[in-house]
């Protein structure tokens, strides 16, 4: 059983998430909290495995994540928000958000994020990874795309013959997140397959 607390002051969004989450057997929504005051009273009654929050709403704010961590030290946090600046998302992750989706993600992705987050994995949807990697430059520049430290780490592990699942387990990421990183790497480098990644790693002395 996965006990979930939803922190969202939008009635439709909160109840919609509740319906989605409870559609999978084993998920139990303890409640929908719509204010900081409600959260304080609720935190005395329930001990959720996961808190699902849209911290971007005026009733909460990114700093409220720290309050959640104080109330529930071992609880995982899944943020589901609209598109936000990279710096805001980084701050949320630093304050304690474990997994992150944008609010246009579909039902299967939300349910997968809940499962992986409960199991100690970090789950990021592809759009969040793009934001964190600044993958929004459509200038058409001929200069090579820069790789993040995480992408270089994954290239090394791919070159060592690890599967997506093995990489995910080693880095405490979801398989979905690793697969998204792999696709981004191939897009940035103009590669079509794993062999191309390995050849690139040798050429660039990554391995």
C-alpha positions in Angstrom: 0.0 0.0 0.0 1.3 3.5 -0.9 -0.2 6.2 1.2 -0.3 9.5 -0.6 -1.1 13.1 0.5 -2.0 15.6 -2.1 -1.0 19.3 -1.5 -2.9 21.4 -4.0 -5.2 24.4 -3.5 -6.9 23.9 -6.9 -10.0 21.8 -6.2 -10.3 20.4 -9.7 -6.6 19.6 -10.0 -6.5 18.1 -6.5 -9.6 15.9 -7.0 -8.4 15.0 -10.5 -5.1 13.7 -9.1 -6.9 11.8 -6.4 -9.0 10.0 -9.0 -5.9 9.2 -11.1 -3.9 8.0 -8.2 -6.6 5.8 -6.7 -7.2 4.2 -10.1 -4.3 1.9 -9.3 -4.8 -0.8 -6.7 -2.4 -0.2 -3.8 -2.5 3.6 -3.9 -4.4 5.2 -1.1 -5.0 9.0 -1.0 -5.1 10.1 2.6 -6.5 13.6 1.7 -6.2 16.7 -0.4 -4.7 19.7 1.5 -5.5 23.1 0.1 -3.6 25.4 2.5 -0.6 25.6 4.9 -3.0 25.6 7.9 -4.7 22.4 6.6 -1.3 20.8 6.1 -0.3 21.5 9.7 -3.5 19.9 11.1 -3.3 17.0 8.6 0.4 16.3 9.4 -0.6 15.4 13.0 -3.0 12.7 11.7 -1.4 11.0 8.7 2.0 9.6 7.8 2.2 9.5 4.0 4.7 7.7 2.0 4.6 10.4 -0.7 3.4 14.0 -0.7 2.3 15.2 -4.2 2.5 19.0 -4.4 2.1 21.9 -6.7 4.3 24.3 -4.8 4.0 26.9 -7.5 0.5 27.9 -6.2 0.2 31.1 -4.1 -1.0 29.2 -1.1 2.4 27.4 -0.8 5.5 28.4 -2.6 8.8 26.6 -3.1 10.0 27.3 0.4 7.1 25.3 1.7 8.9 22.1 0.6 11.2 22.6 3.6 8.2 22.6 5.9 7.0 19.3 4.5 10.5 17.8 5.1 10.4 19.0 8.7 7.0 17.4 9.2 7.7 14.2 7.4 11.5 13.4 7.4 11.2 10.1 5.6 8.4 11.0 3.2 9.2 11.3 -0.5 8.0 14.4 -2.4 6.7 14.4 -6.0 6.2 17.8 -7.5 3.8 18.3 -10.3 3.8 21.9 -11.5 3.4 24.1 -14.6 6.6 25.1 -16.5 8.8 27.0 -14.1 12.3 28.7 -14.4 15.3 26.4 -14.1 16.4 28.1 -11.0 13.1 27.5 -9.2 13.1 23.8 -10.1 16.7 23.5 -8.9 15.7 25.1 -5.6 12.8 22.7 -5.2 15.1 19.7 -5.8 17.6 21.1 -3.3 14.9 21.6 -0.7 13.8 18.0 -0.9 11.7 17.2 -4.0 12.5 13.7 -5.0 10.7 13.4 -8.4 9.3 16.0 -10.7 6.6 16.1 -13.4 5.0 18.9 -15.4 1.2 19.1 -15.1 0.6 18.1 -18.7 2.1 14.6 -18.1 -0.4 11.8 -18.7 -1.9 9.3 -16.3 0.5 6.3 -16.9 3.5 8.7 -16.3 2.0 9.9 -13.1 1.3 6.4 -11.8 4.9 5.3 -12.8 6.3 8.3 -11.0 4.5 7.3 -7.8 5.7 3.7 -8.0 9.3 4.6 -8.7 9.4 7.4 -6.1 8.1 5.0 -3.4 10.9 2.6 -4.4 13.5 5.3 -3.8 14.0 6.3 -7.5 14.2 9.8 -8.8 11.6 10.2 -11.6 11.8 13.3 -13.9 9.6 13.7 -17.0 11.4 14.5 -20.2 10.2 18.2 -20.2 11.8 18.7 -16.7 15.1 17.2 -17.9 15.0 19.5 -20.9 14.5 22.5 -18.7 17.4 21.5 -16.3 19.6 20.9 -19.3 18.7 24.2 -21.0 17.4 22.3 -24.0 15.6 25.3 -25.4 18.1 26.8 -27.8 16.7 26.7 -31.3 19.2 29.2 -32.6 20.6 26.7 -35.1 24.1 27.3 -34.0 26.7 25.0 -35.5 28.6 24.6 -32.2 28.4 21.2 -30.6 25.8 20.6 -27.9 27.3 20.5 -24.4 26.7 17.4 -22.3 25.7 17.6 -18.6 27.7 15.8 -16.0 24.9 13.4 -15.6 24.8 12.7 -19.3 28.6 12.0 -19.4 28.1 9.7 -16.4 25.4 7.8 -18.3 27.6 7.6 -21.4 30.3 5.9 -19.3 27.9 3.4 -18.0 26.4 2.7 -21.4 29.9 2.1 -22.7 30.5 -0.4 -19.8 27.6 -2.4 -21.2 25.0 -1.6 -18.5 21.3 -1.7 -19.4 18.9 1.2 -18.7 17.6 -0.6 -15.7 21.1 -1.3 -14.3 22.1 2.4 -14.8 18.8 3.4 -13.1 19.5 1.1 -10.1 23.1 2.4 -9.8 22.1 6.1 -9.9 18.9 5.7 -8.0 16.9 7.1 -11.0 13.8 5.7 -12.7 14.3 3.7 -15.9 12.1 6.2 -17.6 14.5 9.0 -16.6 17.6 7.1 -17.8 15.8 6.4 -21.1 15.1 10.1 -21.5 18.7 11.0 -20.8 19.8 8.4 -23.4 17.5 9.9 -26.0 18.7 13.4 -25.3 22.4 12.2 -25.6 21.7 10.7 -28.9 19.9 13.8 -30.1 22.6 16.1 -29.0 25.4 14.1 -30.6 23.4 13.1 -33.7 23.7 9.4 -33.0 21.3 6.6 -33.9 22.3 3.7 -31.7 24.2 2.5 -28.6 27.3 1.7 -30.7 27.5 5.3 -31.7 27.6 6.3 -28.0 30.4 3.9 -27.3 32.4 5.1 -30.3 31.9 8.7 -29.1 33.0 7.8 -25.6 36.3 6.3 -26.9 37.0 9.3 -29.2 36.4 11.8 -26.4 38.3 9.8 -23.8 35.2 9.5 -21.6 36.1 5.9 -21.0 
